[in-house]
Structures are given as structure tokens and as C-alpha cells.
Amino acid sequence: MATLDVEWTAERLAAEAERLETAPAEEIVRWAMEQFHPDIVLACSFGAEDVVLLDMMCRVQPGAKAFYLDTGLHFRETYEVRDRIAARYPVELIQVRPELTVEEQVARYGPRLWERDPDACCRMRKVEPLQRVLKGCRAWITGIRREQAPTRARAKPVEWDAKFGLVKFNPLVRWTYKDVWNYIARHDVPYNELHDRGYPSIGCFPCTTPVREGEDPRSGRWRGKGKLECGLHA
Ligand code: SF4
């Protein structure tokens, strides 16, 4: 079991979470960068929330770090927004790959593992690579928002991540989907074009479908499989 960073006791984190509960997201990001850069990294899937955070981080800290889990199964549009982000921002973008290529996974576990056992597929292609990249960090930043899913409803602006053993910042916890898009429009932030085509939440192409009017925003992920998270925030 991972232990708390010596400087960041449970009491201190709880007090900071309370203080930051009403703080604007920009202030949470600024404070996080002041405390932890260069040992802090954004988990970036190039979704709407992540590009907002990347914009905020680069405003306060040129050279801020962001990693993306390159499962080898992303949409073309996701790679396109990655390239636009890399061209525009002074960000250190870190590509993190799974141990096995998609072809090697097929050879070892058979075709379309994501249909038969999505948890095993996510573990190999997302969770294990995430564990590797977070090992070198003291804190990470994520784009999770409370309204996204019941699994995220109790997230705090800052908390101890016992699963991965470091401090976790969630600056957008109180934001609505509309808040996210207002920020993107106000700052002209590059975003994944799939958002305009009915994809509020975007993951790997085999496990992501568009969402119909009135559906939960994350209902297009692992549709019909009873799975809500890939294991990064569980
Ligand atoms: S989202 Fe789907 S394809 Fe991507 S790692 Fe998870 S199960 Fe595999």
C-alpha cells in the first residue's frame, strides 16, 4: 500500500481540499503547479476537460507536463487534436504505450479482447502504463467532474490517491459541461472534433459510441457492458 508523501499528511490534504472547494479552477491549477512542478503531470486524453486544463497549466507554467495513454486504438480525430495542441502550447507531451502492441495482444489473447474482457484490456492498455508514468511523479491532475458519473460524485479538488500513491488534483470537480465549453470558446482552445458529432466522452474507438439526446454523457463508453470506468479513477 502506498504511503502519503511526508509533506502531505491526510490532515493537510483535507484542509487544502476544504479551502479549495470554492476556489476557481484556475487558482487550483496555479497552486498545484506552484507546489509540485516539475513533479506534477496532467492525465490527458485530449477530451474537452483535458484541453481546458492543459490551457490553464501552460498559462501559469510553460513546460508543464502532460501524458497520454497511447493505447494504439484511438480515433484519428484524437491524434489530430494532439498534434494541434503540441503545435500551440509550450507543453511537454509524454506518450505512454502499453507493453504489448495491439497485434501482440491479439496474438496472445485473441482478437477483440475489449469485447470479451474489457477490464483486462483496460488493465493492460491503460492502468499498467499509468502506474508506470505516475511512479516518477508526486502529483497528477485530472479532468474529472462530479456530475459526470456516480463514481465521480465525491471527488475533491485535491485528495490523496491511495491506488497510485500520490496527490491527485481535480480542479474541475464543480464544473458543468457548459462551463467546460464556455472556457473552450472564450480561449479558443483546440478540441476533438468528435465532440461536435455526438461524442461527449471519447476513449478508444472500439469502446466509444455517440450519445443520443437525453442520455448520460458517459453512456457511450463501453455501451451495454455495465462498465463505467477504465480503472484510472476507480
Ligand atoms: S477502452 Fe476498450 S479498447 Fe481501450 S483499453 Fe479499454 S477495453 Fe481496451
py3Dmol code that shows the C-alpha trace and the ligand (Angstrom):
import py3Dmol

protein = """\
ATOM      1  CA  MET A   1       0.000   0.000   0.000  1.00  0.00           C
ATOM      2  CA  ALA A   2       1.389   3.404  -0.977  1.00  0.00           C
ATOM      3  CA  THR A   3       2.042   5.837   1.861  1.00  0.00           C
ATOM      4  CA  LEU A   4       1.405   9.554   2.000  1.00  0.00           C
ATOM      5  CA  ASP A   5       4.067  11.960   0.786  1.00  0.00           C
ATOM      6  CA  VAL A   6       5.789  13.036   4.057  1.00  0.00           C
ATOM      7  CA  GLU A   7       4.919  16.698   3.472  1.00  0.00           C
ATOM      8  CA  TRP A   8       1.320  15.904   2.548  1.00  0.00           C
ATOM      9  CA  THR A   9      -0.364  14.383   5.535  1.00  0.00           C
ATOM     10  CA  ALA A  10      -4.023  13.351   5.435  1.00  0.00           C
ATOM     11  CA  GLU A  11      -4.864  16.322   7.676  1.00  0.00           C
ATOM     12  CA  ARG A  12      -3.110  18.823   5.444  1.00  0.00           C
ATOM     13  CA  LEU A  13      -4.756  17.462   2.296  1.00  0.00           C
ATOM     14  CA  ALA A  14      -8.194  17.546   3.928  1.00  0.00           C
ATOM     15  CA  ALA A  15      -7.661  21.175   4.969  1.00  0.00           C
ATOM     16  CA  GLU A  16      -6.474  22.157   1.477  1.00  0.00           C
ATOM     17  CA  ALA A  17      -9.452  20.354  -0.095  1.00  0.00           C
ATOM     18  CA  GLU A  18     -11.788  22.369   2.092  1.00  0.00           C
ATOM     19  CA  ARG A  19     -10.009  25.633   1.253  1.00  0.00           C
ATOM     20  CA  LEU A  20     -10.030  24.878  -2.484  1.00  0.00           C
ATOM     21  CA  GLU A  21     -13.644  23.685  -2.575  1.00  0.00           C
ATOM     22  CA  THR A  22     -14.862  27.149  -3.553  1.00  0.00           C
ATOM     23  CA  ALA A  23     -11.735  28.289  -5.425  1.00  0.00           C
ATOM     24  CA  PRO A  24     -11.835  28.925  -9.190  1.00  0.00           C
ATOM     25  CA  ALA A  25     -10.287  26.119 -11.252  1.00  0.00           C
ATOM     26  CA  GLU A  26      -7.504  28.445 -12.448  1.00  0.00           C
ATOM     27  CA  GLU A  27      -6.475  29.089  -8.844  1.00  0.00           C
ATOM     28  CA  ILE A  28      -6.392  25.362  -8.052  1.00  0.00           C
ATOM     29  CA  VAL A  29      -4.187  24.751 -11.107  1.00  0.00           C
ATOM     30  CA  ARG A  30      -1.870  27.648 -10.204  1.00  0.00           C
ATOM     31  CA  TRP A  31      -1.486  26.416  -6.652  1.00  0.00           C
ATOM     32  CA  ALA A  32      -0.892  22.835  -7.783  1.00  0.00           C
ATOM     33  CA  MET A  33       1.842  23.947 -10.174  1.00  0.00           C
ATOM     34  CA  GLU A  34       3.482  26.148  -7.505  1.00  0.00           C
ATOM     35  CA  GLN A  35       3.567  23.257  -5.079  1.00  0.00           C
ATOM     36  CA  PHE A  36       4.600  20.400  -7.360  1.00  0.00           C
ATOM     37  CA  HIS A  37       6.067  21.390 -10.748  1.00  0.00           C
ATOM     38  CA  PRO A  38       8.078  19.648 -12.282  1.00  0.00           C
ATOM     39  CA  ASP A  39       6.853  16.582 -10.382  1.00  0.00           C
ATOM     40  CA  ILE A  40       3.228  17.018 -11.449  1.00  0.00           C
ATOM     41  CA  VAL A  41       1.597  15.769 -14.644  1.00  0.00           C
ATOM     42  CA  LEU A  42      -1.771  16.095 -16.374  1.00  0.00           C
ATOM     43  CA  ALA A  43      -3.550  12.906 -17.441  1.00  0.00           C
ATOM     44  CA  CYS A  44      -4.616  13.948 -20.917  1.00  0.00           C
ATOM     45  CA  SER A  45      -6.938  12.017 -23.188  1.00  0.00           C
ATOM     46  CA  PHE A  46      -7.458  15.181 -25.274  1.00  0.00           C
ATOM     47  CA  GLY A  47     -11.093  15.312 -24.180  1.00  0.00           C
ATOM     48  CA  ALA A  48     -12.784  18.682 -23.560  1.00  0.00           C
ATOM     49  CA  GLU A  49     -11.871  18.832 -19.854  1.00  0.00           C
ATOM     50  CA  ASP A  50      -8.242  17.903 -20.505  1.00  0.00           C
ATOM     51  CA  VAL A  51      -7.619  20.571 -23.136  1.00  0.00           C
ATOM     52  CA  VAL A  52      -9.084  23.162 -20.734  1.00  0.00           C
ATOM     53  CA  LEU A  53      -6.658  22.071 -18.004  1.00  0.00           C
ATOM     54  CA  LEU A  54      -3.742  21.959 -20.398  1.00  0.00           C
ATOM     55  CA  ASP A  55      -4.505  25.538 -21.414  1.00  0.00           C
ATOM     56  CA  MET A  56      -4.649  26.633 -17.757  1.00  0.00           C
ATOM     57  CA  MET A  57      -1.419  24.814 -16.867  1.00  0.00           C
ATOM     58  CA  CYS A  58       0.556  26.317 -19.751  1.00  0.00           C
ATOM     59  CA  ARG A  59      -0.616  29.813 -18.827  1.00  0.00           C
ATOM     60  CA  VAL A  60       0.953  29.545 -15.377  1.00  0.00           C
ATOM     61  CA  GLN A  61       3.837  27.189 -16.191  1.00  0.00           C
ATOM     62  CA  PRO A  62       5.367  26.938 -19.670  1.00  0.00           C
ATOM     63  CA  GLY A  63       6.872  23.459 -19.982  1.00  0.00           C
ATOM     64  CA  ALA A  64       4.085  21.894 -17.916  1.00  0.00           C
ATOM     65  CA  LYS A  65       3.908  18.128 -18.344  1.00  0.00           C
ATOM     66  CA  ALA A  66       1.005  16.095 -19.728  1.00  0.00           C
ATOM     67  CA  PHE A  67       0.927  12.420 -20.633  1.00  0.00           C
ATOM     68  CA  TYR A  68      -1.443  10.499 -22.863  1.00  0.00           C
ATOM     69  CA  LEU A  69      -2.021   6.780 -22.787  1.00  0.00           C
ATOM     70  CA  ASP A  70      -1.489   5.776 -26.393  1.00  0.00           C
ATOM     71  CA  THR A  71      -3.470   2.547 -26.471  1.00  0.00           C
ATOM     72  CA  GLY A  72      -2.988   2.279 -30.244  1.00  0.00           C
ATOM     73  CA  LEU A  73      -6.789   2.290 -30.503  1.00  0.00           C
ATOM     74  CA  HIS A  74      -7.624   5.982 -30.570  1.00  0.00           C
ATOM     75  CA  PHE A  75      -9.737   7.750 -33.190  1.00  0.00           C
ATOM     76  CA  ARG A  76      -7.934   9.623 -35.982  1.00  0.00           C
ATOM     77  CA  GLU A  77      -9.531  12.823 -34.625  1.00  0.00           C
ATOM     78  CA  THR A  78      -7.863  12.274 -31.239  1.00  0.00           C
ATOM     79  CA  TYR A  79      -4.410  12.158 -32.841  1.00  0.00           C
ATOM     80  CA  GLU A  80      -5.280  15.257 -34.836  1.00  0.00           C
ATOM     81  CA  VAL A  81      -6.133  17.309 -31.751  1.00  0.00           C
ATOM     82  CA  ARG A  82      -2.960  16.005 -30.085  1.00  0.00           C
ATOM     83  CA  ASP A  83      -0.942  17.468 -32.957  1.00  0.00           C
ATOM     84  CA  ARG A  84      -2.772  20.808 -32.799  1.00  0.00           C
ATOM     85  CA  ILE A  85      -2.177  21.001 -29.034  1.00  0.00           C
ATOM     86  CA  ALA A  86       1.520  20.166 -29.441  1.00  0.00           C
ATOM     87  CA  ALA A  87       1.903  22.908 -32.063  1.00  0.00           C
ATOM     88  CA  ARG A  88       0.191  25.576 -29.987  1.00  0.00           C
ATOM     89  CA  TYR A  89       1.255  25.073 -26.368  1.00  0.00           C
ATOM     90  CA  PRO A  90       4.617  25.039 -24.572  1.00  0.00           C
ATOM     91  CA  VAL A  91       3.780  21.638 -23.091  1.00  0.00           C
ATOM     92  CA  GLU A  92       5.935  18.573 -22.555  1.00  0.00           C
ATOM     93  CA  LEU A  93       3.690  15.881 -24.049  1.00  0.00           C
ATOM     94  CA  ILE A  94       4.615  12.388 -22.920  1.00  0.00           C
ATOM     95  CA  GLN A  95       3.438   9.405 -24.966  1.00  0.00           C
ATOM     96  CA  VAL A  96       2.874   6.330 -22.780  1.00  0.00           C
ATOM     97  CA  ARG A  97       2.454   2.993 -24.536  1.00  0.00           C
ATOM     98  CA  PRO A  98       1.307  -0.393 -23.254  1.00  0.00           C
ATOM     99  CA  GLU A  99       3.828  -3.199 -23.058  1.00  0.00           C
ATOM    100  CA  LEU A 100       2.102  -5.084 -25.909  1.00  0.00           C
ATOM    101  CA  THR A 101       1.208  -3.613 -29.289  1.00  0.00           C
ATOM    102  CA  VAL A 102      -2.364  -4.249 -30.441  1.00  0.00           C
ATOM    103  CA  GLU A 103      -1.049  -7.015 -32.732  1.00  0.00           C
ATOM    104  CA  GLU A 104       0.880  -8.669 -29.892  1.00  0.00           C
ATOM    105  CA  GLN A 105      -2.201  -8.513 -27.673  1.00  0.00           C
ATOM    106  CA  VAL A 106      -4.268 -10.198 -30.392  1.00  0.00           C
ATOM    107  CA  ALA A 107      -1.612 -12.902 -30.809  1.00  0.00           C
ATOM    108  CA  ARG A 108      -1.525 -13.606 -27.065  1.00  0.00           C
ATOM    109  CA  TYR A 109      -5.160 -13.115 -26.009  1.00  0.00           C
ATOM    110  CA  GLY A 110      -7.123 -13.426 -29.231  1.00  0.00           C
ATOM    111  CA  PRO A 111      -8.985 -10.819 -31.277  1.00  0.00           C
ATOM    112  CA  ARG A 112     -11.176  -8.071 -29.786  1.00  0.00           C
ATOM    113  CA  LEU A 113     -10.319  -8.647 -26.126  1.00  0.00           C
ATOM    114  CA  TRP A 114     -12.205  -5.393 -25.445  1.00  0.00           C
ATOM    115  CA  GLU A 115     -15.443  -7.192 -26.312  1.00  0.00           C
ATOM    116  CA  ARG A 116     -14.786 -10.303 -24.241  1.00  0.00           C
ATOM    117  CA  ASP A 117     -12.969  -8.817 -21.241  1.00  0.00           C
ATOM    118  CA  PRO A 118     -12.768  -5.002 -21.327  1.00  0.00           C
ATOM    119  CA  ASP A 119     -11.389  -4.867 -17.775  1.00  0.00           C
ATOM    120  CA  ALA A 120      -8.389  -6.988 -18.774  1.00  0.00           C
ATOM    121  CA  CYS A 121      -7.887  -4.904 -21.920  1.00  0.00           C
ATOM    122  CA  CYS A 122      -8.055  -1.604 -19.962  1.00  0.00           C
ATOM    123  CA  ARG A 123      -5.688  -3.014 -17.354  1.00  0.00           C
ATOM    124  CA  MET A 124      -3.040  -3.812 -19.967  1.00  0.00           C
ATOM    125  CA  ARG A 125      -3.512  -0.813 -22.232  1.00  0.00           C
ATOM    126  CA  LYS A 126      -4.308   1.891 -19.650  1.00  0.00           C
ATOM    127  CA  VAL A 127      -3.879   1.057 -15.967  1.00  0.00           C
ATOM    128  CA  GLU A 128      -0.442  -0.605 -16.108  1.00  0.00           C
ATOM    129  CA  PRO A 129       1.045   2.133 -18.315  1.00  0.00           C
ATOM    130  CA  LEU A 130      -0.494   4.724 -15.971  1.00  0.00           C
ATOM    131  CA  GLN A 131       1.155   3.082 -12.969  1.00  0.00           C
ATOM    132  CA  ARG A 132       4.484   3.301 -14.782  1.00  0.00           C
ATOM    133  CA  VAL A 133       4.234   7.006 -15.632  1.00  0.00           C
ATOM    134  CA  LEU A 134       2.915   8.052 -12.210  1.00  0.00           C
ATOM    135  CA  LYS A 135       5.812   6.334 -10.441  1.00  0.00           C
ATOM    136  CA  GLY A 136       8.055   9.267 -11.264  1.00  0.00           C
ATOM    137  CA  CYS A 137       5.583  11.923 -10.036  1.00  0.00           C
ATOM    138  CA  ARG A 138       4.430  13.386  -6.723  1.00  0.00           C
ATOM    139  CA  ALA A 139       1.080  14.642  -8.012  1.00  0.00           C
ATOM    140  CA  TRP A 140      -1.232  14.355 -11.010  1.00  0.00           C
ATOM    141  CA  ILE A 141      -4.068  16.457 -12.401  1.00  0.00           C
ATOM    142  CA  THR A 142      -7.232  15.010 -13.876  1.00  0.00           C
ATOM    143  CA  GLY A 143     -10.301  16.429 -15.610  1.00  0.00           C
ATOM    144  CA  ILE A 144     -12.913  14.534 -13.629  1.00  0.00           C
ATOM    145  CA  ARG A 145     -16.119  16.389 -12.758  1.00  0.00           C
ATOM    146  CA  ARG A 146     -18.647  15.371 -10.127  1.00  0.00           C
ATOM    147  CA  GLU A 147     -21.617  15.438 -12.463  1.00  0.00           C
ATOM    148  CA  GLN A 148     -20.009  13.028 -14.962  1.00  0.00           C
ATOM    149  CA  ALA A 149     -20.850   9.809 -13.124  1.00  0.00           C
ATOM    150  CA  PRO A 150     -21.890   8.498  -9.687  1.00  0.00           C
ATOM    151  CA  THR A 151     -18.340   7.108  -9.385  1.00  0.00           C
ATOM    152  CA  ARG A 152     -17.043  10.707  -9.503  1.00  0.00           C
ATOM    153  CA  ALA A 153     -19.656  12.427  -7.340  1.00  0.00           C
ATOM    154  CA  ARG A 154     -17.441  12.532  -4.246  1.00  0.00           C
ATOM    155  CA  ALA A 155     -14.217  13.670  -5.883  1.00  0.00           C
ATOM    156  CA  LYS A 156     -12.423  16.542  -4.114  1.00  0.00           C
ATOM    157  CA  PRO A 157     -10.376  19.392  -5.610  1.00  0.00           C
ATOM    158  CA  VAL A 158      -7.316  17.751  -4.069  1.00  0.00           C
ATOM    159  CA  GLU A 159      -7.031  14.329  -2.443  1.00  0.00           C
ATOM    160  CA  TRP A 160      -4.628  11.523  -1.719  1.00  0.00           C
ATOM    161  CA  ASP A 161      -4.742   8.859  -4.428  1.00  0.00           C
ATOM    162  CA  ALA A 162      -4.135   5.698  -2.442  1.00  0.00           C
ATOM    163  CA  LYS A 163      -4.347   3.480  -5.510  1.00  0.00           C
ATOM    164  CA  PHE A 164      -1.362   5.098  -7.246  1.00  0.00           C
ATOM    165  CA  GLY A 165       0.358   6.630  -4.210  1.00  0.00           C
ATOM    166  CA  LEU A 166       0.460  10.370  -4.962  1.00  0.00           C
ATOM    167  CA  VAL A 167      -1.535  13.596  -4.603  1.00  0.00           C
ATOM    168  CA  LYS A 168      -4.403  13.993  -7.074  1.00  0.00           C
ATOM    169  CA  PHE A 169      -5.844  17.332  -8.209  1.00  0.00           C
ATOM    170  CA  ASN A 170      -9.307  17.570  -9.796  1.00  0.00           C
ATOM    171  CA  PRO A 171      -9.630  21.318 -10.488  1.00  0.00           C
ATOM    172  CA  LEU A 172     -12.874  20.973 -12.485  1.00  0.00           C
ATOM    173  CA  VAL A 173     -14.851  18.944  -9.931  1.00  0.00           C
ATOM    174  CA  ARG A 174     -17.556  21.593  -9.584  1.00  0.00           C
ATOM    175  CA  TRP A 175     -17.771  22.476 -13.296  1.00  0.00           C
ATOM    176  CA  THR A 176     -20.698  21.627 -15.539  1.00  0.00           C
ATOM    177  CA  TYR A 177     -20.304  20.506 -19.153  1.00  0.00           C
ATOM    178  CA  LYS A 178     -21.422  24.012 -20.140  1.00  0.00           C
ATOM    179  CA  ASP A 179     -18.644  25.572 -18.052  1.00  0.00           C
ATOM    180  CA  VAL A 180     -16.122  23.465 -19.967  1.00  0.00           C
ATOM    181  CA  TRP A 181     -17.411  24.627 -23.340  1.00  0.00           C
ATOM    182  CA  ASN A 182     -17.636  28.260 -22.248  1.00  0.00           C
ATOM    183  CA  TYR A 183     -13.924  28.119 -21.387  1.00  0.00           C
ATOM    184  CA  ILE A 184     -13.024  26.460 -24.693  1.00  0.00           C
ATOM    185  CA  ALA A 185     -14.928  29.121 -26.629  1.00  0.00           C
ATOM    186  CA  ARG A 186     -13.558  32.029 -24.566  1.00  0.00           C
ATOM    187  CA  HIS A 187      -9.933  30.961 -25.026  1.00  0.00           C
ATOM    188  CA  ASP A 188     -10.271  29.369 -28.464  1.00  0.00           C
ATOM    189  CA  VAL A 189      -8.813  26.093 -27.170  1.00  0.00           C
ATOM    190  CA  PRO A 190      -8.322  23.314 -29.791  1.00  0.00           C
ATOM    191  CA  TYR A 191     -10.693  20.397 -29.158  1.00  0.00           C
ATOM    192  CA  ASN A 192     -11.523  16.963 -30.548  1.00  0.00           C
ATOM    193  CA  GLU A 193     -13.948  17.354 -33.473  1.00  0.00           C
ATOM    194  CA  LEU A 194     -15.826  14.233 -32.356  1.00  0.00           C
ATOM    195  CA  HIS A 195     -17.390  16.359 -29.607  1.00  0.00           C
ATOM    196  CA  ASP A 196     -19.351  18.119 -32.384  1.00  0.00           C
ATOM    197  CA  ARG A 197     -20.599  14.753 -33.650  1.00  0.00           C
ATOM    198  CA  GLY A 198     -22.298  13.434 -30.513  1.00  0.00           C
ATOM    199  CA  TYR A 199     -19.323  12.153 -28.516  1.00  0.00           C
ATOM    200  CA  PRO A 200     -19.217  13.967 -25.138  1.00  0.00           C
ATOM    201  CA  SER A 201     -16.726  11.413 -23.762  1.00  0.00           C
ATOM    202  CA  ILE A 202     -14.068   9.905 -26.022  1.00  0.00           C
ATOM    203  CA  GLY A 203     -11.918   6.841 -25.401  1.00  0.00           C
ATOM    204  CA  CYS A 204     -10.680   4.044 -27.667  1.00  0.00           C
ATOM    205  CA  PHE A 205     -12.706   3.636 -30.873  1.00  0.00           C
ATOM    206  CA  PRO A 206     -13.835   0.037 -30.218  1.00  0.00           C
ATOM    207  CA  CYS A 207     -15.426   1.108 -26.912  1.00  0.00           C
ATOM    208  CA  THR A 208     -16.863   4.543 -27.730  1.00  0.00           C
ATOM    209  CA  THR A 209     -20.177   5.306 -29.435  1.00  0.00           C
ATOM    210  CA  PRO A 210     -22.084   8.571 -29.880  1.00  0.00           C
ATOM    211  CA  VAL A 211     -24.622   9.575 -27.230  1.00  0.00           C
ATOM    212  CA  ARG A 212     -28.242  10.350 -28.019  1.00  0.00           C
ATOM    213  CA  GLU A 213     -30.167  13.370 -26.671  1.00  0.00           C
ATOM    214  CA  GLY A 214     -31.067  12.846 -23.004  1.00  0.00           C
ATOM    215  CA  GLU A 215     -28.571  10.022 -22.409  1.00  0.00           C
ATOM    216  CA  ASP A 216     -25.912  10.163 -19.712  1.00  0.00           C
ATOM    217  CA  PRO A 217     -22.750  11.783 -21.190  1.00  0.00           C
ATOM    218  CA  ARG A 218     -20.642   8.713 -20.402  1.00  0.00           C
ATOM    219  CA  SER A 219     -23.208   6.203 -21.671  1.00  0.00           C
ATOM    220  CA  GLY A 220     -21.345   5.952 -24.994  1.00  0.00           C
ATOM    221  CA  ARG A 221     -18.362   4.337 -23.254  1.00  0.00           C
ATOM    222  CA  TRP A 222     -18.430   0.505 -23.104  1.00  0.00           C
ATOM    223  CA  ARG A 223     -22.093   0.646 -24.115  1.00  0.00           C
ATOM    224  CA  GLY A 224     -24.064  -2.333 -22.822  1.00  0.00           C
ATOM    225  CA  LYS A 225     -21.110  -3.745 -20.860  1.00  0.00           C
ATOM    226  CA  GLY A 226     -22.026  -2.364 -17.398  1.00  0.00           C
ATOM    227  CA  LYS A 227     -18.588  -0.771 -17.189  1.00  0.00           C
ATOM    228  CA  LEU A 228     -18.236   2.894 -16.164  1.00  0.00           C
ATOM    229  CA  GLU A 229     -14.516   3.475 -15.681  1.00  0.00           C
ATOM    230  CA  CYS A 230     -11.306   2.167 -17.211  1.00  0.00           C
ATOM    231  CA  GLY A 231      -9.699   1.827 -13.772  1.00  0.00           C
ATOM    232  CA  LEU A 232      -7.840   5.146 -13.701  1.00  0.00           C
ATOM    233  CA  HIS A 233     -10.265   6.794 -11.279  1.00  0.00           C
ATOM    234  CA  ALA A 234     -11.978   3.800  -9.678  1.00  0.00           C
TER     235      ALA A 234
END
"""
ligand_1 = """\
8
SF4
S -11.228 1.430 -23.696
Fe -11.634 -0.525 -24.775
S -10.018 -0.783 -26.309
Fe -9.368 0.836 -24.862
S -8.136 -0.217 -23.374
Fe -10.222 -0.187 -22.515
S -11.245 -2.073 -23.245
Fe -9.328 -1.796 -24.441
"""
view = py3Dmol.view(width=600, height=400)
view.addModel(protein, "pdb")
view.setStyle({"model": 0}, {"cartoon": {"style": "trace"}})
view.addModel(ligand_1, "xyz")
view.setStyle({"model": 1}, {"stick": {}})
view.zoomTo()
view.show()
